[in-house]
Amino acid sequence: AFDNLLRKLHKYVPFGASVADLSVKCIEINKESKPSFEKTVDRLPKSIEGSISWHNADTSIDPLSWLVGSDVIVIDPPRKGLDTTLIDALRTISSHKVKPSLKGSSSNIKEEKRPWVLRERERAKEASVQVGRETISEDPQSLPETLIYISCGWESFKEDCKSLLNSKSWQLEKAHGFNFFPGTQSIEVLAVFKRSLKKKKTGKKKKKQG
């Protein structure tokens, strides 16, 4: 059943998209988890080497910094649902100002915009420590357009879904149910939300009839 969920999830991630999975956790206390992860990445084809990175952080702290620069956000919270700070950041994401992108580039290479990935690359190049908070440059592609929510808690998912939809920042596009535990009332949900883009005002006023 889990394989079916992953195959379904894969269909909603565009080829070449920048993805941030905010709910990856190790269920065992194992100090070798990170080296094992890095060895697995090393076995990947050279064409995608360097596009995957590990970060040990609490996404409830400054969640916007993890949203910026990603095209797709994947969340798989515990039964209690999303942390308040994270869902608040998702609810207000449309209120953040963005700059228009510069079109006309002939390059097909996707520009990396995720700040934590850029920081990781910078540290790899220079063994230096930067002091102070980075300024995040925003443009239309720097905020996620797709939110993939995997839920094992039906009641909390309904509350989170209602909160996201009421914010007008997200629209529910698809939802799928999976039976991971036959014979129980447990249901796993895969929901796909699309960010609502604000319509530009034309400045034209409607003429009054009469």
C-alpha positions as CSV (number, residue, x, y, z in Angstrom):
1,A,0.0,0.0,0.0
2,F,2.8,2.4,0.8
3,D,4.4,1.7,-2.6
4,N,1.1,2.7,-4.2
5,L,1.1,6.0,-2.3
6,L,4.7,6.7,-3.3
7,R,3.9,6.0,-7.0
8,K,0.8,8.3,-6.8
9,L,2.9,11.0,-5.0
10,H,5.5,10.8,-7.8
11,K,2.9,11.8,-10.4
12,Y,2.3,15.1,-8.7
13,V,6.0,16.2,-8.7
14,P,7.0,17.8,-12.0
15,F,10.3,16.7,-13.6
16,G,13.2,18.8,-12.4
17,A,11.2,20.4,-9.6
18,S,12.9,21.6,-6.3
19,V,11.3,19.5,-3.5
20,A,11.5,20.0,0.2
21,D,10.3,17.1,2.4
22,L,9.6,18.7,5.8
23,S,8.7,15.5,7.6
24,V,11.6,13.1,7.1
25,K,12.4,11.5,10.4
26,C,14.5,8.5,11.6
27,I,12.4,6.3,13.9
28,E,15.5,4.9,15.5
29,I,18.1,6.8,17.5
30,N,21.0,5.9,15.3
31,K,24.1,8.2,15.0
32,E,24.9,6.4,11.7
33,S,21.8,7.6,10.0
34,K,23.4,10.5,8.2
35,P,26.5,8.6,7.0
36,S,24.2,5.9,5.6
37,F,22.1,8.5,3.9
38,E,25.2,10.1,2.3
39,K,26.4,6.7,1.1
40,T,23.1,6.1,-0.6
41,V,23.3,9.5,-2.3
42,D,26.8,8.6,-3.5
43,R,25.4,5.6,-5.3
44,L,23.0,7.7,-7.3
45,P,23.8,8.5,-11.0
46,K,26.2,11.4,-11.5
47,S,23.6,13.3,-13.4
48,I,21.7,14.0,-10.1
49,E,24.6,14.0,-7.7
50,G,24.5,17.1,-5.4
51,S,20.7,17.6,-5.8
52,I,19.9,15.8,-2.6
53,S,20.9,17.0,0.9
54,W,20.3,16.2,4.5
55,H,19.4,18.8,7.1
56,N,18.8,18.3,10.8
57,A,16.3,21.0,11.8
58,D,13.0,21.8,13.4
59,T,10.7,23.1,10.7
60,S,8.4,24.7,13.3
61,I,11.2,27.3,13.8
62,D,11.2,29.9,11.0
63,P,9.2,27.6,8.6
64,L,9.2,30.2,5.8
65,S,12.9,29.7,5.3
66,W,12.2,26.1,4.3
67,L,9.3,27.0,2.0
68,V,11.2,29.6,0.0
69,G,13.0,28.2,-3.1
70,S,11.0,25.1,-3.4
71,D,8.5,24.2,-6.1
72,V,6.9,21.3,-4.2
73,I,6.5,20.9,-0.4
74,V,5.9,17.4,1.1
75,I,4.6,17.1,4.6
76,D,3.9,14.0,6.6
77,P,3.0,15.1,10.1
78,P,2.2,12.9,13.1
79,R,-1.5,12.2,14.0
80,K,-1.8,15.5,15.8
81,G,-1.4,17.3,12.4
82,L,0.8,20.3,11.4
83,D,2.6,22.5,13.9
84,T,0.9,25.9,14.4
85,T,3.9,27.9,13.1
86,L,4.1,25.8,9.9
87,I,0.4,25.9,9.0
88,D,0.4,29.7,9.7
89,A,3.3,30.1,7.3
90,L,1.4,28.1,4.7
91,R,-1.8,30.0,5.3
92,T,-0.1,33.4,4.8
93,I,2.2,32.4,2.0
94,S,0.3,34.4,-0.6
95,S,0.8,37.6,1.3
96,H,4.6,37.5,0.8
97,K,5.7,39.9,-1.9
98,V,7.5,38.5,-4.9
99,K,9.5,40.0,-7.8
100,P,8.7,39.3,-11.4
101,S,11.1,36.8,-13.0
102,L,13.4,37.8,-15.9
103,K,12.4,35.7,-18.9
104,G,14.3,35.1,-22.1
105,S,17.1,33.1,-20.8
106,S,18.3,30.4,-23.2
107,S,19.6,28.2,-20.4
108,N,17.6,25.0,-19.6
109,I,19.5,24.5,-16.3
110,K,17.2,25.1,-13.3
111,E,18.5,27.8,-11.0
112,E,18.8,26.6,-7.4
113,K,16.8,28.9,-5.1
114,R,16.5,26.9,-1.9
115,P,18.5,28.9,0.7
116,W,19.6,25.9,2.8
117,V,20.9,24.1,-0.3
118,L,22.8,27.2,-1.4
119,R,24.3,27.5,2.1
120,E,25.4,23.9,2.0
121,R,27.1,24.4,-1.3
122,E,28.8,27.5,0.0
123,R,30.1,25.7,3.0
124,A,31.5,23.0,0.7
125,K,33.4,25.6,-1.3
126,E,34.7,27.6,1.6
127,A,35.4,26.5,5.1
128,S,34.2,29.8,6.5
129,V,31.5,30.7,9.0
130,Q,29.1,33.5,8.0
131,V,27.6,35.6,10.8
132,G,24.2,37.2,10.6
133,R,20.9,36.3,9.0
134,E,20.7,35.8,5.2
135,T,18.4,37.9,3.1
136,I,16.2,35.7,1.0
137,S,15.5,36.9,-2.5
138,E,12.0,36.1,-3.6
139,D,10.5,35.8,-7.1
140,P,7.5,33.9,-8.5
141,Q,9.4,30.6,-8.6
142,S,10.8,31.0,-5.1
143,L,7.5,30.1,-3.3
144,P,6.0,26.6,-3.6
145,E,3.1,26.0,-6.0
146,T,2.3,22.5,-4.8
147,L,1.7,21.2,-1.3
148,I,1.6,17.4,-0.9
149,Y,0.1,16.4,2.5
150,I,0.4,12.8,3.7
151,S,-1.8,12.2,6.7
152,C,-2.3,9.3,9.2
153,G,-4.7,11.3,11.4
154,W,-8.0,11.8,9.7
155,E,-9.5,14.2,12.2
156,S,-6.4,16.5,12.3
157,F,-6.2,16.4,8.5
158,K,-9.7,17.7,8.2
159,E,-8.9,20.6,10.5
160,D,-5.6,21.4,8.7
161,C,-7.4,21.1,5.3
162,K,-10.2,23.4,6.4
163,S,-7.6,25.9,7.7
164,L,-5.6,25.9,4.4
165,L,-8.7,26.3,2.3
166,N,-10.2,29.1,4.4
167,S,-7.0,31.0,4.0
168,K,-7.6,31.2,0.2
169,S,-3.9,30.6,-0.3
170,W,-4.5,26.9,-1.3
171,Q,-6.9,24.9,-3.4
172,L,-7.5,21.2,-2.9
173,E,-6.8,19.6,-6.3
174,K,-6.8,15.8,-5.5
175,A,-7.1,13.5,-2.5
176,H,-6.5,9.7,-2.3
177,G,-7.2,7.2,0.5
178,F,-5.0,4.2,1.3
179,N,-5.7,1.2,3.6
180,F,-2.4,0.6,5.3
181,F,-3.9,-1.4,8.1
182,P,-6.7,-3.8,6.9
183,G,-9.2,-4.6,9.5
184,T,-8.9,-1.2,11.3
185,Q,-10.6,2.1,10.9
186,S,-7.2,3.8,10.1
187,I,-6.9,5.5,6.7
188,E,-3.9,7.2,5.1
189,V,-4.6,10.2,3.0
190,L,-2.6,11.7,0.2
191,A,-3.8,15.2,-0.6
192,V,-2.5,17.6,-3.2
193,F,-3.0,21.3,-2.8
194,K,-2.2,24.0,-5.4
195,R,-1.3,27.5,-4.4
196,S,-3.9,30.1,-5.3
197,L,-2.3,32.8,-7.5
198,K,-3.7,36.3,-7.0
199,K,-5.3,37.7,-10.1
200,K,-3.8,40.9,-11.4
201,K,-6.0,44.0,-11.3
202,T,-6.5,45.5,-14.8
203,G,-7.3,48.9,-13.4
204,K,-10.4,49.1,-15.7
205,K,-13.7,50.1,-14.1
206,K,-16.9,48.6,-15.3
207,K,-19.2,51.1,-17.0
208,K,-22.5,51.7,-15.3
209,Q,-25.5,51.0,-17.5
210,G,-28.3,53.5,-17.8
